[in-house]
Amino acid sequence: MAMHWYVITTLSSHEDKVKKLIERQKEKWPDGAKVGQVKIPLHEVAELRGGKKRVVKKKLMPGYVFLEADLTDELHQKIRTLPGIMGFVSTGTEPQVLSEEELHSLFTEMGPAVQDEKQAPRIFFSEGEIVRIIDGPFANFQGTIDDVNPEKGKVRVRVEIFGRATPVELDYLQVSKI
């Protein structure tokens, strides 16, 4: 048989433990050569912490681990009984094999295009929209968006200060929709 990709469901927040456990166990099993790659789908997200922009890796699909294997009944049973594993995603009793289209869409989501730090956050704003400022010197103020610059991930917000409208340029991460 050939190697195929399968999806394993895990206990919440046990994805890393399950991945390491499978990788350790495959060295010990006589049929461990039938286990290929083990992946946790991650993507990079820009966050604002302490006034600083940081790029952190977050799980794309929490509770799931992807396994490449030539899955026999014996190997299926060994993997399924490991601690932290709930089971395989299946249609009945047999684990479901991921199609090429599903693999391509998942791995391109995790791939090099996601690793580009200049990628704008997936938050979209439009001119005239009212937003709340959540970080910086104008935190908790409300304002109206005057201009959106998706290339830089910035918006210009008109804020009412002392009875005067003042334009303030902010990062996407410093504002939230109301």
DOLO-143203 format. One line per field, with one value per residue: x, y, z of N, C-alpha, C in turn; residue number from 1. Coordinates in steps of 0.05 Angstrom, whole numbers. Example, Ala and Ser with C-alpha at 12.3 -4.5 7.8 and 13.67 -1.06 7.14 Angstrom:
<sites>
n_xx	(264 / 257) $
n_yy	(-114 / -45) $
n_zz	(156 / 142) $
ca_xx	(246 / 273) $
ca_yy	(-90 / -21) $
ca_zz	(156 / 143) $
c_xx	(264 / 258) $
c_yy	(-66 / 1) $
c_zz	(156 / 157) $
resi	(1 / 2) $
</sites>
This chain:
<sites>
n_xx	(17 / 5 / 29 / -16 / -53 / -81 / -129 / -123 / -160 / -150 / -143 / -161 / -112 / -70 / -42 / 13 / 38 / 17 / 38 / 94 / 94 / 76 / 118 / 161 / 144 / 140 / 192 / 201 / 163 / 155 / 130 / 138 / 161 / 122 / 98 / 97 / 104 / 85 / 42 / 23 / -25 / -7 / -9 / 14 / 2 / -9 / -2 / -19 / 16 / 29 / 36 / 69 / 80 / 75 / 91 / 60 / 54 / -3 / -51 / -81 / -123 / -146 / -140 / -131 / -88 / -45 / -30 / 15 / 14 / 21 / -30 / -45 / -89 / -68 / -30 / -64 / -94 / -54 / -39 / -88 / -96 / -60 / -42 / -80 / -103 / -163 / -185 / -190 / -210 / -266 / -308 / -351 / -324 / -274 / -215 / -215 / -187 / -149 / -164 / -128 / -140 / -158 / -112 / -77 / -102 / -100 / -44 / -23 / -45 / -16 / 33 / 91 / 69 / 40 / 79 / 100 / 117 / 96 / 45 / -21 / -66 / -126 / -168 / -216 / -229 / -271 / -280 / -311 / -332 / -347 / -304 / -271 / -216 / -167 / -116 / -57 / -45 / -96 / -132 / -195 / -224 / -272 / -279 / -282 / -268 / -225 / -188 / -162 / -107 / -89 / -41 / -1 / -27 / -54 / -98 / -130 / -159 / -210 / -214 / -251 / -228 / -226 / -269 / -253 / -240 / -191 / -143 / -116 / -65 / -67 / -49 / -79 / -86 / -95 / -146 / -216 / -276 / -341) $
n_yy	(-24 / 47 / 109 / 151 / 209 / 222 / 244 / 258 / 261 / 297 / 304 / 367 / 416 / 379 / 369 / 377 / 341 / 292 / 290 / 287 / 239 / 201 / 205 / 186 / 135 / 109 / 95 / 53 / 14 / -46 / -40 / 13 / 40 / 49 / 94 / 161 / 229 / 273 / 323 / 387 / 432 / 498 / 570 / 637 / 693 / 762 / 797 / 843 / 859 / 888 / 936 / 925 / 898 / 831 / 770 / 710 / 639 / 602 / 550 / 524 / 488 / 471 / 414 / 375 / 330 / 316 / 258 / 221 / 160 / 89 / 57 / 2 / -48 / -64 / -23 / 20 / 8 / 10 / 65 / 90 / 76 / 105 / 151 / 211 / 212 / 216 / 190 / 172 / 214 / 194 / 157 / 121 / 58 / 57 / 97 / 162 / 179 / 235 / 277 / 298 / 351 / 371 / 366 / 399 / 450 / 456 / 452 / 494 / 536 / 533 / 540 / 574 / 623 / 641 / 651 / 700 / 759 / 808 / 801 / 822 / 828 / 788 / 822 / 866 / 933 / 989 / 1053 / 1105 / 1073 / 1061 / 1054 / 1025 / 1046 / 1005 / 1002 / 1039 / 1111 / 1132 / 1096 / 1065 / 1105 / 1126 / 1127 / 1149 / 1117 / 1145 / 1132 / 1074 / 1032 / 976 / 951 / 967 / 954 / 991 / 1042 / 1106 / 1142 / 1185 / 1221 / 1248 / 1298 / 1341 / 1369 / 1374 / 1346 / 1299 / 1270 / 1204 / 1158 / 1089 / 1021 / 961 / 925 / 956 / 975 / 960 / 931 / 958) $
n_zz	(0 / -6 / 21 / 57 / 77 / 141 / 190 / 258 / 317 / 377 / 448 / 478 / 471 / 469 / 424 / 410 / 446 / 429 / 377 / 387 / 416 / 379 / 342 / 374 / 387 / 337 / 325 / 358 / 344 / 305 / 255 / 246 / 204 / 169 / 184 / 167 / 160 / 214 / 227 / 254 / 240 / 232 / 234 / 222 / 262 / 271 / 331 / 383 / 438 / 498 / 474 / 432 / 368 / 351 / 318 / 322 / 327 / 315 / 326 / 270 / 266 / 321 / 363 / 326 / 290 / 237 / 200 / 163 / 134 / 120 / 132 / 168 / 197 / 246 / 258 / 259 / 305 / 344 / 342 / 354 / 407 / 436 / 489 / 497 / 447 / 413 / 370 / 300 / 246 / 213 / 168 / 190 / 207 / 184 / 178 / 149 / 88 / 68 / 13 / -47 / -60 / -10 / 20 / -8 / -1 / 55 / 67 / 37 / 63 / 110 / 90 / 57 / 41 / 84 / 120 / 108 / 137 / 125 / 111 / 112 / 168 / 175 / 179 / 158 / 140 / 126 / 95 / 132 / 170 / 239 / 293 / 351 / 389 / 413 / 434 / 453 / 460 / 453 / 471 / 482 / 459 / 409 / 338 / 269 / 209 / 163 / 122 / 91 / 90 / 64 / 47 / 83 / 129 / 159 / 186 / 180 / 229 / 249 / 306 / 359 / 397 / 451 / 428 / 376 / 312 / 302 / 262 / 266 / 256 / 255 / 270 / 243 / 284 / 328 / 330 / 336 / 309 / 320) $
ca_xx	(0 / 19 / 25 / -38 / -55 / -104 / -132 / -127 / -171 / -136 / -154 / -155 / -85 / -52 / -32 / 43 / 44 / 10 / 57 / 119 / 90 / 76 / 145 / 178 / 134 / 145 / 219 / 200 / 146 / 166 / 119 / 141 / 169 / 97 / 89 / 113 / 105 / 64 / 41 / 2 / -29 / -2 / -7 / 25 / -17 / 3 / -16 / -8 / 19 / 45 / 42 / 88 / 69 / 90 / 80 / 59 / 42 / -28 / -61 / -102 / -145 / -140 / -152 / -126 / -61 / -45 / -11 / 20 / 20 / 11 / -45 / -56 / -107 / -52 / -19 / -88 / -101 / -32 / -41 / -113 / -96 / -40 / -54 / -86 / -116 / -191 / -190 / -186 / -233 / -273 / -336 / -357 / -303 / -248 / -205 / -219 / -163 / -152 / -160 / -106 / -150 / -158 / -84 / -66 / -113 / -90 / -15 / -17 / -53 / 6 / 59 / 108 / 54 / 31 / 102 / 108 / 110 / 82 / 18 / -40 / -84 / -150 / -189 / -220 / -243 / -280 / -282 / -337 / -339 / -341 / -287 / -261 / -187 / -162 / -88 / -43 / -53 / -124 / -148 / -223 / -237 / -285 / -273 / -292 / -245 / -222 / -172 / -153 / -83 / -86 / -14 / 14 / -42 / -59 / -122 / -130 / -184 / -216 / -222 / -261 / -212 / -232 / -287 / -241 / -234 / -163 / -136 / -96 / -59 / -65 / -46 / -104 / -89 / -101 / -174 / -235 / -302 / -361) $
ca_yy	(0 / 72 / 128 / 169 / 228 / 218 / 264 / 246 / 280 / 295 / 320 / 395 / 425 / 356 / 365 / 374 / 317 / 270 / 290 / 277 / 211 / 184 / 204 / 169 / 107 / 97 / 84 / 28 / -6 / -60 / -29 / 42 / 51 / 55 / 121 / 182 / 255 / 280 / 353 / 403 / 456 / 524 / 594 / 659 / 715 / 786 / 804 / 867 / 854 / 908 / 958 / 916 / 879 / 805 / 749 / 685 / 616 / 592 / 526 / 529 / 471 / 460 / 388 / 357 / 325 / 303 / 236 / 208 / 132 / 66 / 49 / -25 / -50 / -65 / 3 / 37 / 2 / 21 / 94 / 97 / 71 / 122 / 171 / 237 / 209 / 209 / 172 / 182 / 224 / 171 / 154 / 94 / 45 / 61 / 124 / 176 / 189 / 262 / 279 / 316 / 379 / 379 / 369 / 423 / 474 / 457 / 457 / 520 / 554 / 532 / 542 / 597 / 648 / 649 / 659 / 727 / 776 / 832 / 794 / 838 / 812 / 782 / 841 / 886 / 956 / 1006 / 1081 / 1113 / 1054 / 1070 / 1034 / 1032 / 1043 / 987 / 1004 / 1064 / 1134 / 1138 / 1072 / 1068 / 1126 / 1117 / 1145 / 1142 / 1112 / 1163 / 1120 / 1047 / 1024 / 947 / 943 / 972 / 945 / 1015 / 1058 / 1132 / 1145 / 1212 / 1219 / 1273 / 1305 / 1368 / 1381 / 1377 / 1321 / 1296 / 1244 / 1188 / 1134 / 1066 / 994 / 945 / 911 / 975 / 982 / 937 / 939 / 961) $
ca_zz	(0 / -8 / 44 / 54 / 100 / 157 / 211 / 284 / 336 / 402 / 471 / 475 / 478 / 470 / 397 / 410 / 460 / 411 / 355 / 398 / 424 / 354 / 331 / 391 / 385 / 311 / 326 / 374 / 332 / 282 / 231 / 249 / 179 / 155 / 193 / 154 / 174 / 232 / 226 / 267 / 223 / 246 / 218 / 237 / 266 / 284 / 355 / 396 / 466 / 512 / 455 / 411 / 348 / 350 / 301 / 338 / 313 / 328 / 313 / 250 / 272 / 348 / 368 / 304 / 282 / 211 / 200 / 137 / 141 / 106 / 155 / 170 / 220 / 270 / 262 / 266 / 333 / 361 / 344 / 366 / 436 / 449 / 507 / 485 / 421 / 414 / 347 / 273 / 232 / 197 / 159 / 199 / 222 / 171 / 178 / 124 / 75 / 58 / -16 / -55 / -58 / 18 / 29 / -20 / 11 / 82 / 69 / 27 / 85 / 130 / 76 / 57 / 37 / 110 / 135 / 101 / 159 / 116 / 105 / 128 / 183 / 161 / 188 / 136 / 148 / 104 / 101 / 143 / 192 / 266 / 307 / 378 / 391 / 436 / 444 / 449 / 477 / 449 / 478 / 491 / 443 / 385 / 316 / 243 / 191 / 140 / 101 / 96 / 75 / 69 / 43 / 107 / 152 / 176 / 181 / 192 / 244 / 258 / 334 / 371 / 422 / 460 / 409 / 349 / 298 / 298 / 248 / 279 / 240 / 273 / 260 / 243 / 310 / 349 / 329 / 333 / 299 / 341) $
c_xx	(17 / 13 / 1 / -38 / -82 / -105 / -138 / -139 / -157 / -152 / -146 / -127 / -64 / -39 / -2 / 51 / 39 / 30 / 84 / 117 / 90 / 104 / 164 / 170 / 140 / 174 / 219 / 183 / 160 / 155 / 120 / 149 / 145 / 86 / 108 / 113 / 81 / 64 / 18 / -1 / -27 / -3 / 2 / 5 / -3 / -15 / -3 / -8 / 38 / 53 / 61 / 75 / 87 / 76 / 82 / 46 / 19 / -37 / -84 / -127 / -139 / -155 / -147 / -96 / -63 / -23 / -9 / 28 / 9 / -5 / -56 / -74 / -91 / -40 / -41 / -94 / -79 / -34 / -66 / -113 / -74 / -54 / -58 / -100 / -144 / -198 / -183 / -212 / -241 / -302 / -344 / -334 / -275 / -240 / -208 / -192 / -168 / -147 / -137 / -115 / -149 / -130 / -72 / -76 / -102 / -60 / -7 / -24 / -30 / 32 / 72 / 92 / 45 / 55 / 112 / 98 / 94 / 53 / -1 / -58 / -111 / -174 / -192 / -237 / -251 / -283 / -310 / -346 / -331 / -326 / -280 / -231 / -182 / -134 / -76 / -54 / -83 / -142 / -175 / -237 / -251 / -279 / -284 / -268 / -247 / -208 / -163 / -129 / -77 / -57 / 3 / -1 / -49 / -86 / -118 / -158 / -187 / -228 / -230 / -246 / -217 / -249 / -277 / -235 / -205 / -157 / -113 / -91 / -53 / -61 / -73 / -108 / -96 / -130 / -191 / -261 / -322 / -385) $
c_yy	(25 / 89 / 146 / 187 / 222 / 240 / 250 / 268 / 275 / 309 / 349 / 401 / 402 / 351 / 360 / 348 / 292 / 268 / 278 / 247 / 193 / 182 / 187 / 140 / 94 / 85 / 57 / 6 / -20 / -50 / 2 / 55 / 59 / 82 / 141 / 207 / 257 / 311 / 364 / 428 / 482 / 546 / 617 / 682 / 738 / 793 / 829 / 860 / 874 / 930 / 951 / 895 / 854 / 786 / 723 / 663 / 606 / 567 / 533 / 513 / 458 / 433 / 367 / 355 / 310 / 282 / 224 / 179 / 113 / 50 / 20 / -26 / -50 / -38 / 23 / 33 / 13 / 51 / 103 / 94 / 87 / 143 / 198 / 236 / 200 / 189 / 185 / 194 / 203 / 173 / 125 / 82 / 50 / 91 / 136 / 185 / 216 / 262 / 299 / 345 / 389 / 384 / 394 / 449 / 477 / 465 / 483 / 541 / 555 / 539 / 569 / 623 / 658 / 660 / 687 / 746 / 801 / 826 / 809 / 819 / 808 / 798 / 862 / 908 / 972 / 1035 / 1088 / 1095 / 1065 / 1047 / 1044 / 1027 / 1026 / 987 / 1031 / 1087 / 1141 / 1114 / 1080 / 1092 / 1113 / 1137 / 1133 / 1138 / 1130 / 1149 / 1093 / 1041 / 995 / 938 / 945 / 961 / 967 / 1028 / 1086 / 1137 / 1174 / 1210 / 1247 / 1278 / 1334 / 1383 / 1385 / 1349 / 1320 / 1269 / 1230 / 1163 / 1111 / 1040 / 980 / 933 / 930 / 984 / 957 / 948 / 941 / 944) $
c_zz	(0 / 17 / 37 / 79 / 114 / 178 / 237 / 302 / 363 / 424 / 467 / 486 / 480 / 443 / 396 / 424 / 443 / 389 / 364 / 405 / 400 / 342 / 347 / 387 / 359 / 309 / 340 / 360 / 308 / 256 / 231 / 223 / 162 / 163 / 181 / 172 / 193 / 233 / 242 / 250 / 239 / 225 / 235 / 238 / 280 / 308 / 367 / 426 / 478 / 493 / 433 / 393 / 348 / 332 / 317 / 321 / 329 / 312 / 294 / 256 / 299 / 351 / 346 / 298 / 256 / 210 / 172 / 144 / 120 / 127 / 152 / 194 / 246 / 277 / 271 / 296 / 351 / 364 / 359 / 397 / 450 / 467 / 492 / 459 / 425 / 392 / 321 / 263 / 212 / 188 / 165 / 215 / 210 / 172 / 150 / 113 / 64 / 28 / -22 / -53 / -29 / 28 / 18 / -7 / 40 / 83 / 56 / 47 / 106 / 117 / 76 / 54 / 65 / 126 / 128 / 123 / 150 / 108 / 123 / 144 / 168 / 170 / 166 / 146 / 124 / 114 / 112 / 166 / 219 / 281 / 335 / 378 / 416 / 447 / 437 / 465 / 474 / 455 / 490 / 477 / 419 / 363 / 290 / 225 / 167 / 116 / 110 / 78 / 80 / 64 / 68 / 132 / 171 / 167 / 193 / 203 / 253 / 286 / 344 / 397 / 428 / 439 / 381 / 338 / 292 / 284 / 262 / 262 / 259 / 257 / 261 / 271 / 332 / 349 / 327 / 323 / 323 / 333) $
resi	(1 / 2 / 3 / 4 / 5 / 6 / 7 / 8 / 9 / 10 / 11 / 12 / 13 / 14 / 15 / 16 / 17 / 18 / 19 / 20 / 21 / 22 / 23 / 24 / 25 / 26 / 27 / 28 / 29 / 30 / 31 / 32 / 33 / 34 / 35 / 36 / 37 / 38 / 39 / 40 / 41 / 42 / 43 / 44 / 45 / 46 / 47 / 48 / 49 / 50 / 51 / 52 / 53 / 54 / 55 / 56 / 57 / 58 / 59 / 60 / 61 / 62 / 63 / 64 / 65 / 66 / 67 / 68 / 69 / 70 / 71 / 72 / 73 / 74 / 75 / 76 / 77 / 78 / 79 / 80 / 81 / 82 / 83 / 84 / 85 / 86 / 87 / 88 / 89 / 90 / 91 / 92 / 93 / 94 / 95 / 96 / 97 / 98 / 99 / 100 / 101 / 102 / 103 / 104 / 105 / 106 / 107 / 108 / 109 / 110 / 111 / 112 / 113 / 114 / 115 / 116 / 117 / 118 / 119 / 120 / 121 / 122 / 123 / 124 / 125 / 126 / 127 / 128 / 129 / 130 / 131 / 132 / 133 / 134 / 135 / 136 / 137 / 138 / 139 / 140 / 141 / 142 / 143 / 144 / 145 / 146 / 147 / 148 / 149 / 150 / 151 / 152 / 153 / 154 / 155 / 156 / 157 / 158 / 159 / 160 / 161 / 162 / 163 / 164 / 165 / 166 / 167 / 168 / 169 / 170 / 171 / 172 / 173 / 174 / 175 / 176 / 177 / 178) $
</sites>
